[in-house]
Amino acid sequence: MKPALSFFAALLVSVTSISAQEALKPLRAGIIGLDTSHVPAFTKLFNKGETEGELAGIKVTTGYTGGTDMPASRDRKEKFTQQLRDMGVEIVPTIPELLEKVDVVLLESVDGRIHLQEAREIFKAGKPVFIDKPIAGTLAEAIAIFELAKQHGVKTWSSSSSRFGPDLITLKNNAEIGDIMGVTTWGPCSYQSGTPDLFFYAIHGIESLFALMGPGCETVARAKGPITDQVTGVWKDGRIGTYRGIVKGKSEFGAMVYGSKGNQMGAKVISYEALCRQIGTFFRTGEPPVSEAETIEIFTFMEAADESTRQGGKPVSLAEVLAKAKVEAQSLLK
């Protein structure tokens, strides 16, 4: 028996070693859409040469500029493209050429309106994809992206960097707070023509709201003004979560959590490094840290907020908004 045990023990060690080697296999990352400050920031993090941890072995090697007529894209893409060139990243003229040269993809285009179009090309290559915020230009397009990913057997997810900020993490599962009974988050709020109001920048504060509250929002009511854009959601268990968009005034991120045992406030909630570490883990494991269902609910929340404005600030049912978007998504998949 001893020789057999020794054989199987050696085999287990060998398999474990192979698995460890596979986990650290170098991965070439490609970035599509070089028109956001996230691009040079993420590239610096992935390419700093860590030898262990979530970023180890993953290097941004190739970029595709892309871009649209949206001012945030049009006016910045050349600057960020040149910054990547200066970091030694190869810039290619088409998405298919990029896909031939990489193992994993970061879809970073700042204009969410073209994410569905770009995702159609990317998913055909069957490579895991992180899609930066906003995942799409409409809720229907977001639903279509997830459906297309499933059709092609591709793992994908999307998130704001605010979800993984250290201050926000401290507020979750906090014994001093106890059960989370309600949350208020706040942050800079600016709009971009062509997409629902909250998709462009308010998404940071709303992602934080959902990271703390969890899914389960049923209705949304919005009060939009020249100084503050406030959106209030009522969850199915009766809890209330509020996002306060700072349109004018001192612009900063934050969250206040009301708990069964105590109340606490967290200040800065944005962390590019924490997000990139989550992306790195996803590229290795294929397991998204944020579910499709929660991401869809976040975008339903934001589209429902626009509908509330159209109805004079009345509460709007997320279920009704989602049902309509699902019908629209089906037409996008044809």
VEXFIFI-617809 format. One record per atom (N, C-alpha, C): residue in one letter; x, y, z. Coordinates in pm, whole numbers, padded with zeros to 5 digits, always signed. Example, Ala and Ser with C-alpha at 12.3 -4.5 7.8 and 13.67 -1.06 7.14 Angstrom:
BEGIN
A+01319-00569+00780
A+01230-00450+00780
A+01320-00330+00780
S+01285-00225+00708
S+01367-00106+00714
S+01290+00003+00787
# end
This chain:
BEGIN
M+00082-00122+00000
M+00000+00000+00000
M+00085+00126+00000
K+00197+00119+00073
K+00278+00241+00084
K+00327+00291-00051
P+00379+00198-00139
P+00422+00247-00269
P+00308+00312-00347
A+00187+00249-00339
A+00072+00306-00409
A+00038+00444-00355
L+00038+00456-00220
L+00010+00586-00160
L+00113+00689-00204
S+00239+00646-00210
S+00345+00738-00251
S+00324+00783-00395
F+00279+00686-00478
F+00256+00718-00619
F+00145+00823-00633
F+00031+00797-00563
F-00082+00891-00573
F-00050+01025-00509
A+00031+01024-00403
A+00072+01149-00340
A+00157+01230-00436
A+00248+01159-00505
A+00333+01227-00602
A+00252+01281-00718
L+00150+01200-00761
L+00065+01244-00870
L-00014+01369-00832
L-00064+01371-00706
L-00138+01488-00658
L-00050+01611-00657
V+00073+01597-00611
V+00167+01709-00609
V+00193+01759-00750
S+00207+01661-00843
S+00233+01697-00982
S+00117+01774-01042
V-00007+01724-01021
V-00126+01791-01074
V-00140+01930-01014
T-00117+01940-00881
T-00125+02069-00814
T-00024+02166-00872
S+00096+02115-00900
S+00202+02199-00957
S+00162+02249-01095
I+00105+02155-01177
I+00063+02194-01311
I-00047+02300-01303
S-00143+02281-01209
S-00252+02377-01193
S-00198+02514-01155
A-00099+02514-01065
A-00039+02641-01022
A+00032+02709-01137
Q+00100+02626-01220
Q+00171+02684-01336
Q+00071+02743-01435
E-00042+02668-01454
E-00144+02715-01547
E-00205+02846-01498
A-00222+02857-01366
A-00282+02978-01309
A-00195+03100-01334
L-00063+03078-01345
L+00028+03190-01366
L+00073+03200-01511
K+00008+03126-01599
K+00040+03135-01740
K+00024+03279-01787
P+00124+03332-01859
P+00113+03471-01905
P-00012+03492-01990
L-00080+03603-01965
L-00199+03638-02042
L-00176+03772-02109
R-00200+03777-02239
R-00190+03902-02314
R-00328+03968-02313
A-00333+04090-02264
A-00460+04162-02256
A-00468+04268-02365
G-00587+04279-02425
G-00610+04382-02524
G-00714+04480-02473
I-00696+04608-02505
I-00793+04711-02465
I-00860+04767-02589
I-00992+04764-02589
I-01071+04821-02698
I-01137+04949-02649
G-01106+05059-02716
G-01159+05189-02676
G-01059+05264-02590
L-00976+05348-02655
L-00869+05418-02582
L-00907+05564-02559
D-01029+05585-02506
D-01080+05721-02492
D-01126+05752-02350
T-01066+05686-02252
T-01097+05713-02112
T-00970+05707-02030
S-00969+05783-01921
S-00851+05783-01833
S-00827+05648-01770
H-00929+05561-01772
H-00910+05426-01717
H-00803+05350-01794
V-00789+05381-01923
V-00699+05304-02009
V-00553+05313-01963
P-00494+05434-01952
P-00356+05438-01903
P-00343+05395-01758
A-00445+05424-01676
A-00440+05386-01535
A-00438+05234-01520
F-00526+05165-01591
F-00532+05019-01582
F-00405+04956-01641
T-00356+05013-01751
T-00236+04959-01814
T-00117+04967-01720
K-00102+05077-01650
K+00007+05091-01553
K-00002+04984-01446
L-00121+04955-01400
L-00139+04855-01294
L-00106+04715-01344
F-00158+04679-01461
F-00132+04545-01514
F+00013+04527-01557
N+00075+04634-01604
N+00209+04620-01662
N+00322+04657-01567
K+00291+04672-01438
K+00398+04708-01344
K+00485+04590-01306
G+00448+04470-01348
G+00536+04355-01334
G+00525+04277-01205
E+00406+04271-01146
E+00390+04190-01025
E+00416+04043-01056
T+00483+03975-00966
T+00517+03834-00987
T+00424+03740-00910
E+00342+03794-00823
E+00242+03714-00754
E+00121+03802-00726
G+00008+03737-00698
G-00113+03814-00674
G-00200+03821-00797
E-00307+03899-00789
E-00409+03900-00892
E-00365+03957-01027
L-00263+04042-01025
L-00218+04106-01149
L-00101+04033-01214
A-00046+03935-01146
A+00075+03867-01193
A+00052+03798-01327
G+00143+03820-01419
G+00140+03749-01546
G+00043+03804-01649
I-00029+03909-01616
I-00124+03970-01710
I-00065+04102-01759
K-00053+04116-01889
K+00009+04236-01945
K-00073+04290-02061
V-00098+04420-02058
V-00166+04485-02171
V-00065+04498-02283
T-00093+04431-02395
T+00001+04429-02507
T-00051+04501-02631
T-00184+04514-02643
T-00242+04561-02768
T-00362+04651-02739
G-00377+04754-02821
G-00490+04845-02806
G-00553+04880-02939
Y-00682+04908-02935
Y-00757+04956-03052
Y-00824+05086-03011
T-00797+05196-03082
T-00841+05329-03040
T-00992+05343-03038
G-01058+05310-03148
G-01204+05322-03153
G-01248+05466-03130
G-01362+05482-03063
G-01412+05615-03029
G-01533+05655-03111
T-01601+05760-03064
T-01720+05814-03130
T-01715+05966-03129
D-01827+06027-03171
D-01835+06172-03171
D-01872+06230-03035
M-01898+06144-02934
M-01923+06194-02800
M-01801+06276-02755
P-01821+06399-02706
P-01706+06482-02668
P-01607+06413-02575
A-01656+06337-02479
A-01568+06268-02386
A-01479+06168-02458
S-01522+06120-02574
S-01442+06028-02654
S-01358+06105-02757
R-01425+06184-02836
R-01361+06257-02945
R-01243+06342-02899
D-01257+06408-02785
D-01157+06505-02741
D-01043+06443-02661
R-01050+06312-02633
R-00948+06254-02546
R-00878+06130-02603
K-00934+06072-02708
K-00881+05943-02752
K-00737+05951-02803
E-00700+06057-02871
E-00565+06067-02923
E-00462+06077-02810
K-00500+06152-02706
K-00409+06166-02592
K-00384+06032-02524
F-00491+05959-02497
F-00476+05832-02426
F-00412+05725-02515
T-00439+05731-02647
T-00374+05637-02739
T-00224+05659-02738
Q-00181+05785-02740
Q-00038+05814-02738
Q+00025+05770-02606
Q-00046+05785-02497
Q+00007+05739-02369
Q+00033+05589-02370
L-00056+05513-02435
L-00034+05369-02444
L+00085+05337-02534
R+00097+05410-02644
R+00215+05391-02731
R+00343+05413-02650
D+00343+05517-02569
D+00462+05549-02489
D+00492+05440-02387
M+00391+05359-02351
M+00412+05248-02259
M+00451+05119-02331
G+00466+05127-02463
G+00507+05011-02540
G+00394+04922-02586
V+00269+04971-02578
V+00153+04893-02622
V+00135+04911-02773
E+00117+04800-02844
E+00095+04805-02988
E-00048+04852-03017
I-00064+04947-03107
I-00196+04996-03146
I-00230+04940-03283
V-00345+04873-03295
V-00386+04812-03421
V-00511+04881-03473
P-00537+04872-03605
P-00645+04949-03665
P-00784+04886-03656
T-00794+04758-03619
T-00926+04695-03614
T-00938+04604-03491
I-01063+04577-03453
I-01089+04486-03342
I-01045+04344-03376
P-01076+04291-03497
P-01031+04155-03529
P-00879+04138-03518
E-00802+04239-03559
E-00656+04229-03548
E-00614+04223-03402
L-00682+04299-03316
L-00651+04294-03174
L-00682+04156-03118
L-00796+04100-03155
L-00837+03972-03100
L-00742+03859-03138
E-00675+03871-03250
E-00577+03770-03292
E-00452+03772-03204
K-00429+03883-03135
K-00303+03901-03063
K-00315+03889-02911
V-00437+03867-02859
V-00455+03871-02714
V-00533+03748-02664
D-00526+03729-02532
D-00596+03618-02467
D-00722+03664-02394
V-00720+03787-02345
V-00832+03842-02268
V-00854+03986-02312
V-00975+04039-02284
V-01011+04170-02338
V-01072+04259-02232
L-01033+04387-02235
L-01099+04491-02157
L-01168+04585-02256
L-01300+04589-02252
L-01376+04681-02337
L-01395+04811-02259
E-01321+04914-02299
E-01313+05037-02221
E-01379+05158-02287
S-01433+05144-02405
S-01491+05259-02475
S-01580+05341-02382
V-01552+05470-02372
V-01624+05555-02278
V-01770+05575-02318
D-01798+05559-02446
D-01933+05576-02499
D-02003+05441-02497
G-02091+05421-02401
G-02160+05293-02388
G-02250+05260-02505
R-02281+05359-02588
R-02371+05336-02701
R-02313+05239-02804
I-02181+05221-02807
I-02121+05132-02906
I-02077+04999-02844
H-02105+04977-02717
H-02059+04853-02653
H-02124+04729-02713
L-02251+04736-02746
L-02317+04618-02806
L-02254+04585-02940
Q-02231+04685-03021
Q-02167+04666-03151
Q-02029+04604-03134
E-01951+04656-03041
E-01816+04604-03019
E-01819+04464-02959
A-01913+04441-02868
A-01924+04310-02804
A-01958+04202-02906
R-02038+04234-03006
R-02070+04135-03110
R-01943+04080-03173
E-01847+04168-03200
E-01721+04125-03261
E-01635+04047-03161
I-01629+04097-03038
I-01541+04037-02937
I-01587+03895-02902
F-01717+03878-02881
F-01769+03749-02834
F-01741+03637-02934
K-01732+03670-03062
K-01705+03568-03163
K-01570+03500-03140
A-01479+03572-03074
A-01346+03517-03048
A-01344+03425-02927
G-01453+03426-02848
G-01464+03335-02734
G-01371+03365-02619
K-01328+03490-02606
K-01232+03526-02501
K-01302+03604-02389
P-01261+03581-02263
P-01326+03651-02151
P-01312+03803-02164
V-01418+03874-02125
V-01423+04019-02145
V-01472+04089-02019
F-01397+04191-01978
F-01448+04286-01879
F-01499+04406-01955
I-01623+04450-01925
I-01682+04567-01991
I-01695+04680-01890
D-01623+04787-01915
D-01624+04899-01821
D-01759+04970-01826
K-01782+05050-01722
K-01910+05122-01712
K-01920+05230-01819
P-02040+05256-01871
P-02161+05175-01853
P-02155+05055-01945
I-02214+04944-01904
I-02206+04824-01986
I-02267+04847-02124
A-02363+04938-02135
A-02427+04964-02264
A-02492+05101-02263
G-02551+05138-02377
G-02614+05268-02389
G-02759+05271-02345
T-02820+05151-02332
T-02957+05140-02282
T-02967+05010-02204
L-03073+04998-02127
L-03098+04874-02054
L-03119+04758-02151
A-03193+04780-02259
A-03218+04674-02357
A-03086+04624-02416
E-02994+04715-02444
E-02864+04676-02499
E-02783+04597-02396
A-02794+04634-02269
A-02724+04559-02164
A-02774+04415-02158
I-02906+04400-02165
I-02965+04266-02165
I-02916+04187-02287
A-02913+04252-02402
A-02869+04187-02525
A-02723+04142-02516
I-02639+04224-02454
I-02498+04188-02439
I-02484+04059-02359
F-02554+04049-02248
F-02545+03927-02167
F-02599+03806-02243
E-02706+03825-02320
E-02762+03714-02397
E-02664+03669-02505
L-02600+03763-02573
L-02501+03730-02675
L-02383+03655-02615
A-02339+03700-02497
A-02227+03633-02430
A-02261+03487-02403
K-02383+03463-02358
K-02425+03325-02331
K-02431+03243-02460
Q-02480+03305-02566
Q-02488+03235-02694
Q-02350+03191-02743
H-02249+03273-02716
H-02113+03242-02760
H-02030+03170-02654
G-02090+03144-02538
G-02018+03077-02431
G-01905+03160-02372
V-01925+03292-02370
V-01821+03384-02323
V-01855+03435-02183
K-01756+03439-02096
K-01772+03496-01963
K-01750+03647-01970
T-01841+03723-01909
T-01827+03868-01909
T-01891+03927-01786
W-01851+04049-01752
W-01914+04121-01641
W-01879+04268-01653
S-01944+04349-01571
S-01921+04492-01574
S-01936+04548-01434
S-01864+04656-01405
S-01875+04720-01274
S-01805+04855-01276
S-01849+04941-01188
S-01775+05063-01157
S-01667+05027-01055
S-01560+05104-01055
S-01453+05082-00958
S-01498+05114-00816
S-01611+05185-00803
S-01657+05223-00669
S-01697+05103-00585
R-01741+04995-00649
R-01788+04877-00577
R-01679+04816-00488
F-01554+04830-00529
F-01445+04760-00461
F-01356+04854-00379
G-01399+04979-00361
G-01322+05073-00281
G-01308+05028-00137
P-01193+05049-00075
P-01170+04999+00062
P-01266+05057+00165
D-01303+05183+00152
D-01397+05242+00248
D-01533+05175+00240
L-01575+05145+00118
L-01704+05080+00102
L-01700+04937+00156
I-01592+04867+00129
I-01578+04729+00179
I-01585+04726+00331
T-01528+04828+00394
T-01530+04837+00540
T-01671+04849+00594
L-01760+04910+00517
L-01898+04930+00561
L-01983+04803+00547
K-01937+04710+00467
K-02013+04586+00447
K-01975+04483+00554
N-02072+04404+00596
N-02047+04298+00695
N-01971+04352+00817
N-02015+04468+00863
N-01949+04537+00973
N-02027+04509+01102
A-01960+04446+01201
A-02028+04408+01326
A-02081+04530+01401
E-02012+04643+01389
E-02057+04764+01459
E-02183+04822+01396
I-02203+04797+01267
I-02322+04846+01197
I-02437+04747+01212
G-02404+04618+01208
G-02508+04515+01214
G-02574+04499+01078
D-02700+04463+01077
D-02773+04451+00950
D-02791+04588+00887
I-02771+04595+00757
I-02788+04723+00687
I-02937+04749+00665
M-02985+04858+00727
M-03126+04894+00721
M-03156+04999+00613
G-03054+05071+00571
G-03071+05172+00467
G-02937+05233+00433
V-02927+05295+00316
V-02800+05352+00268
V-02828+05479+00189
T-02740+05577+00207
T-02736+05693+00118
T-02596+05703+00060
T-02586+05710-00071
T-02456+05733-00134
T-02462+05865-00209
W-02346+05922-00236
W-02342+06047-00311
W-02215+06053-00395
G-02218+06140-00494
G-02102+06155-00580
G-02129+06255-00691
P-02024+06289-00767
P-02038+06383-00878
P-02140+06331-00979
C-02219+06422-01034
C-02325+06382-01127
C-02322+06473-01249
S-02279+06419-01361
S-02283+06492-01487
S-02348+06402-01591
Y-02397+06461-01697
Y-02476+06388-01795
Y-02408+06387-01930
Q-02447+06291-02013
Q-02395+06283-02149
Q-02511+06257-02244
S-02533+06347-02336
S-02644+06334-02431
S-02636+06201-02505
G-02752+06137-02519
G-02758+06013-02595
G-02774+05889-02512
T-02754+05901-02380
T-02774+05787-02290
T-02858+05833-02171
P-02922+05741-02100
P-02995+05781-01980
P-02906+05862-01887
D-02963+05959-01819
D-02887+06057-01740
D-02783+05994-01648
L-02819+05888-01578
L-02735+05838-01470
L-02629+05739-01517
F-02633+05699-01645
F-02538+05601-01696
F-02395+05654-01696
F-02378+05784-01722
F-02245+05835-01754
F-02153+05846-01632
Y-02196+05917-01529
Y-02108+05933-01412
Y-02176+05899-01280
A-02306+05916-01273
A-02378+05883-01149
A-02368+05735-01118
I-02337+05654-01218
I-02328+05510-01198
I-02232+05472-01085
H-02130+05554-01061
H-02036+05523-00952
H-02109+05518-00818
G-02189+05620-00790
G-02260+05624-00663
G-02371+05521-00656
I-02432+05490-00769
I-02540+05392-00770
I-02484+05251-00757
E-02369+05225-00816
E-02303+05095-00797
E-02270+05075-00649
S-02222+05180-00584
S-02193+05173-00441
S-02321+05144-00362
L-02430+05208-00401
L-02558+05186-00333
L-02598+05039-00338
F-02587+04979-00455
F-02624+04839-00468
F-02524+04745-00403
A-02397+04783-00404
A-02297+04699-00337
A-02328+04687-00188
L-02384+04792-00130
L-02418+04792+00013
L-02557+04737+00040
M-02654+04774-00041
M-02793+04733-00019
M-02820+04593-00071
G-02748+04553-00178
G-02780+04430-00245
G-02898+04450-00339
P-02932+04350-00421
P-03044+04363-00512
P-03178+04353-00439
G-03285+04379-00511
G-03418+04368-00452
G-03496+04498-00454
C-03449+04598-00532
C-03522+04725-00541
C-03649+04706-00625
E-03760+04763-00578
E-03888+04748-00649
E-03935+04874-00718
T-03916+04991-00653
T-03962+05116-00715
T-03855+05224-00700
V-03861+05320-00793
V-03767+05432-00795
V-03844+05561-00815
A-03808+05664-00737
A-03863+05799-00757
A-03746+05896-00763
R-03758+05996-00847
R-03644+06086-00870
R-03686+06232-00861
A-03601+06311-00798
A-03617+06456-00794
A-03493+06518-00856
K-03504+06567-00977
K-03390+06620-01052
K-03394+06771-01052
G-03288+06832-01003
G-03280+06977-00999
G-03146+07026-01048
P-03127+07159-01053
P-03002+07216-01104
P-02884+07201-01009
I-02910+07168-00884
I-02803+07154-00785
I-02785+07009-00743
T-02897+06939-00727
T-02895+06801-00679
T-02986+06714-00764
D-02940+06592-00789
D-03021+06492-00858
D-03038+06375-00760
Q-03154+06362-00701
Q-03174+06262-00596
Q-03268+06151-00642
V-03222+06027-00623
V-03299+05911-00665
V-03319+05821-00543
T-03444+05786-00516
T-03477+05706-00399
T-03541+05575-00441
G-03483+05465-00394
G-03536+05333-00424
G-03594+05269-00300
V-03704+05196-00317
V-03764+05120-00209
V-03744+04971-00239
W-03679+04902-00147
W-03650+04760-00165
W-03769+04675-00120
K-03774+04551-00164
K-03890+04465-00138
K-03909+04434+00010
D-03801+04449+00091
D-03813+04425+00235
D-03843+04553+00312
G-03872+04660+00239
G-03907+04786+00303
G-03792+04882+00326
R-03669+04838+00303
R-03554+04928+00320
R-03552+05033+00210
I-03491+05147+00241
I-03482+05256+00145
I-03335+05289+00118
G-03303+05299-00011
G-03168+05338-00053
G-03175+05462-00139
T-03086+05557-00115
T-03091+05685-00185
T-02956+05719-00246
Y-02960+05768-00369
Y-02841+05823-00433
Y-02860+05974-00448
R-02762+06050-00402
R-02765+06197-00413
R-02655+06238-00511
G-02698+06281-00630
G-02602+06325-00730
G-02567+06471-00709
I-02439+06501-00700
I-02393+06638-00679
I-02373+06703-00815
V-02468+06785-00856
V-02461+06855-00984
V-02378+06982-00970
K-02401+07054-00860
K-02321+07173-00828
K-02280+07166-00682
G-02164+07223-00652
G-02113+07218-00515
G-01989+07132-00507
K-01937+07114-00387
K-01816+07034-00368
K-01842+06891-00414
S-01759+06845-00506
S-01780+06715-00568
S-01691+06608-00506
E-01753+06512-00439
E-01678+06403-00378
E-01770+06281-00365
F-01707+06165-00344
F-01782+06041-00327
F-01797+06008-00179
G-01905+05937-00147
G-01922+05895-00009
G-02044+05807+00008
A-02056+05750+00128
A-02170+05665+00160
A-02199+05673+00309
M-02326+05667+00343
M-02372+05661+00481
M-02458+05537+00495
V-02423+05453+00593
V-02496+05329+00614
V-02567+05334+00748
Y-02695+05300+00745
Y-02777+05298+00866
Y-02800+05151+00903
G-02753+05113+01022
G-02759+04973+01059
G-02843+04944+01181
S-02862+04816+01207
S-02941+04774+01323
S-02868+04801+01454
K-02736+04816+01448
K-02656+04842+01568
K-02589+04979+01568
G-02568+05035+01452
G-02500+05165+01447
G-02497+05220+01306
N-02462+05347+01294
N-02453+05415+01166
N-02309+05456+01141
Q-02264+05440+01017
Q-02127+05479+00984
Q-02121+05541+00846
M-02021+05631+00830
M-02001+05696+00701
M-01865+05658+00646
G-01859+05639+00515
G-01733+05616+00446
G-01713+05726+00344
A-01590+05768+00325
A-01564+05879+00234
A-01531+05825+00094
K-01408+05836+00051
K-01370+05799-00084
K-01403+05653-00111
V-01463+05626-00227
V-01505+05489-00257
V-01449+05436-00389
I-01369+05514-00459
I-01316+05472-00589
I-01179+05408-00572
S-01156+05294-00637
S-01024+05231-00634
S-01000+05156-00764
Y-00918+05214-00853
Y-00882+05147-00978
Y-00806+05018-00951
E-00716+05022-00853
E-00635+04902-00826
E-00723+04786-00778
A-00817+04815-00689
A-00905+04709-00640
A-00987+04650-00754
L-01034+04735-00846
L-01110+04685-00960
L-01022+04599-01049
C-00900+04645-01078
C-00810+04569-01165
C-00774+04434-01104
R-00764+04428-00973
R-00736+04299-00908
R-00854+04204-00925
Q-00974+04258-00922
Q-01092+04176-00947
Q-01095+04129-01093
I-01056+04218-01183
I-01049+04181-01324
I-00946+04071-01346
G-00830+04086-01281
G-00725+03985-01293
G-00772+03849-01244
T-00839+03847-01131
T-00892+03721-01079
T-00993+03660-01175
F-01078+03743-01232
F-01177+03696-01330
F-01108+03634-01451
F-01004+03699-01502
F-00935+03646-01619
F-00874+03508-01590
R-00833+03485-01466
R-00774+03356-01428
R-00880+03249-01401
T-00989+03287-01338
T-01087+03189-01291
T-01210+03176-01380
G-01239+03283-01456
G-01361+03284-01536
G-01487+03309-01456
E-01469+03347-01328
E-01584+03369-01240
E-01607+03519-01218
P-01714+03577-01271
P-01741+03719-01252
P-01774+03750-01105
P-01717+03856-01048
P-01745+03891-00909
P-01878+03963-00890
V-01940+04007-00999
V-02071+04073-00993
V-02164+03997-01088
S-02280+03959-01040
S-02371+03877-01121
S-02438+03958-01231
E-02478+03889-01335
E-02556+03949-01442
E-02684+04011-01385
A-02751+03938-01296
A-02879+03985-01241
A-02864+04118-01168
E-02756+04133-01090
E-02738+04259-01017
E-02705+04373-01110
T-02620+04346-01210
T-02587+04451-01307
T-02711+04497-01382
I-02794+04402-01423
I-02918+04438-01493
I-03009+04519-01402
E-03015+04485-01273
E-03099+04562-01182
E-03048+04704-01165
I-02917+04721-01160
I-02859+04855-01148
I-02900+04941-01267
F-02894+04884-01386
F-02930+04962-01506
F-03080+04981-01518
T-03157+04887-01465
T-03302+04906-01458
T-03334+05022-01365
F-03266+05028-01252
F-03281+05136-01155
F-03258+05272-01222
M-03150+05280-01302
M-03115+05407-01365
M-03213+05445-01476
E-03258+05347-01554
E-03358+05380-01657
E-03493+05414-01594
A-03526+05348-01484
A-03650+05381-01414
A-03646+05522-01358
A-03526+05568-01321
A-03512+05705-01272
A-03546+05805-01382
D-03503+05779-01506
D-03540+05865-01618
D-03691+05864-01639
E-03751+05746-01628
E-03896+05736-01646
E-03969+05812-01536
S-03914+05808-01414
S-03975+05884-01304
S-03974+06034-01335
T-03865+06082-01392
T-03857+06223-01431
T-03965+06256-01534
R-03981+06168-01632
R-04082+06191-01736
R-04223+06194-01677
Q-04242+06124-01563
Q-04372+06119-01497
Q-04382+06216-01380
G-04295+06316-01378
G-04303+06420-01276
G-04254+06377-01139
G-04167+06277-01134
G-04111+06234-01006
G-04189+06123-00938
K-04288+06066-01004
K-04366+05958-00946
K-04281+05831-00932
P-04312+05746-00833
P-04243+05617-00822
P-04272+05531-00945
V-04167+05464-00993
V-04177+05381-01112
V-04137+05239-01076
S-04209+05141-01126
S-04182+05000-01100
S-04066+04951-01184
L-03964+04894-01118
L-03852+04837-01192
L-03896+04718-01276
A-03991+04641-01227
A-04037+04524-01301
A-04098+04564-01435
E-04172+04674-01437
E-04234+04720-01561
E-04129+04770-01660
V-04032+04844-01609
V-03925+04894-01695
V-03845+04778-01753
L-03815+04678-01671
L-03737+04562-01715
L-03813+04482-01820
A-03941+04461-01799
A-04022+04384-01894
A-04021+04449-02032
K-04035+04580-02036
K-04032+04652-02163
K-03895+04637-02230
A-03789+04649-02151
A-03653+04641-02206
A-03623+04501-02260
K-03677+04398-02198
K-03653+04262-02245
K-03712+04241-02384
V-03827+04300-02410
V-03888+04293-02542
V-03798+04364-02643
E-03749+04481-02607
E-03660+04556-02697
E-03532+04480-02722
A-03481+04412-02620
A-03357+04337-02634
A-03369+04225-02737
Q-03485+04161-02742
Q-03506+04053-02836
Q-03493+04102-02980
S-03541+04223-03004
S-03530+04278-03141
S-03384+04308-03175
L-03303+04341-03075
L-03161+04369-03098
L-03082+04243-03127
L-03134+04129-03087
L-03063+04002-03105
L-03091+03939-03240
K-03188+03991-03315
K-03224+03933-03443
K-03124+03969-03552
# end
